[in-house]
């Protein structure tokens, strides 16, 4: 396979105790934030650096922590252990301070210091669909992200990374 090189564009700033979540974008990439404040949500691609080792990268299936007794391949779940530990989180944007390179979020399921790979605006025509199909173990999950916090608090899902 061809080797691909990825450079982090910044880091996650997260403090669960204070309920503070942000993306700190490195200076050379801050111009890329121009216009982002016009969007209410972003898709953040981040590197699960805590899972970046040979053992975690070779895991191709796992028992799902949020669906006990269910085994799935890494491409059929959002497990952080995978051949390339790239994760994706849809986040609400609270504030964008471009000069500081700061994007304040409502939440992100990554720990403080997690490398950010990319930020993309959430665009409904590209990022949602009416006709979806999900497995049986997933059907009890809430339909909307705004309802997910209460759901995960109830099932006590572990944080990724």
Secondary structure as the mmCIF struct_conf table of DSSP 4:
data_model
#
loop_
_struct_conf.conf_type_id
_struct_conf.id
_struct_conf.beg_label_comp_id
_struct_conf.beg_label_asym_id
_struct_conf.beg_label_seq_id
_struct_conf.end_label_comp_id
_struct_conf.end_label_asym_id
_struct_conf.end_label_seq_id
STRN STRN1 UNK A 10 UNK A 15
TURN_TY1_P TURN_TY1_P1 UNK A 16 UNK A 19
STRN STRN2 UNK A 20 UNK A 25
HELX_RH_3T_P HELX_RH_3T_P1 UNK A 27 UNK A 33
TURN_TY1_P TURN_TY1_P2 UNK A 34 UNK A 35
HELX_RH_3T_P HELX_RH_3T_P2 UNK A 36 UNK A 38
BEND BEND1 UNK A 40 UNK A 40
STRN STRN3 UNK A 41 UNK A 47
HELX_RH_3T_P HELX_RH_3T_P3 UNK A 49 UNK A 51
BEND BEND2 UNK A 53 UNK A 53
HELX_RH_AL_P HELX_RH_AL_P1 UNK A 54 UNK A 58
STRN STRN4 UNK A 61 UNK A 63
TURN_TY1_P TURN_TY1_P3 UNK A 65 UNK A 66
BEND BEND3 UNK A 67 UNK A 67
TURN_TY1_P TURN_TY1_P4 UNK A 68 UNK A 69
STRN STRN5 UNK A 71 UNK A 73
HELX_RH_3T_P HELX_RH_3T_P4 UNK A 74 UNK A 76
BEND BEND4 UNK A 77 UNK A 77
BEND BEND5 UNK A 80 UNK A 80
BEND BEND6 UNK A 82 UNK A 84
STRN STRN6 UNK A 86 UNK A 97
HELX_RH_3T_P HELX_RH_3T_P5 UNK A 98 UNK A 100
TURN_TY1_P TURN_TY1_P5 UNK A 101 UNK A 101
STRN STRN7 UNK A 102 UNK A 105
BEND BEND7 UNK A 106 UNK A 106
BEND BEND8 UNK A 109 UNK A 110
TURN_TY1_P TURN_TY1_P6 UNK A 112 UNK A 113
HELX_LH_PP_P HELX_LH_PP_P1 UNK A 114 UNK A 114
STRN STRN8 UNK A 115 UNK A 121
HELX_RH_AL_P HELX_RH_AL_P2 UNK A 124 UNK A 127
BEND BEND9 UNK A 130 UNK A 131
HELX_RH_3T_P HELX_RH_3T_P6 UNK A 136 UNK A 138
TURN_TY1_P TURN_TY1_P7 UNK A 139 UNK A 140
BEND BEND10 UNK A 141 UNK A 141
BEND BEND11 UNK A 143 UNK A 144
HELX_RH_3T_P HELX_RH_3T_P7 UNK A 145 UNK A 147
HELX_RH_AL_P HELX_RH_AL_P3 UNK A 148 UNK A 155
TURN_TY1_P TURN_TY1_P8 UNK A 156 UNK A 156
HELX_LH_PP_P HELX_LH_PP_P2 UNK A 157 UNK A 160
#
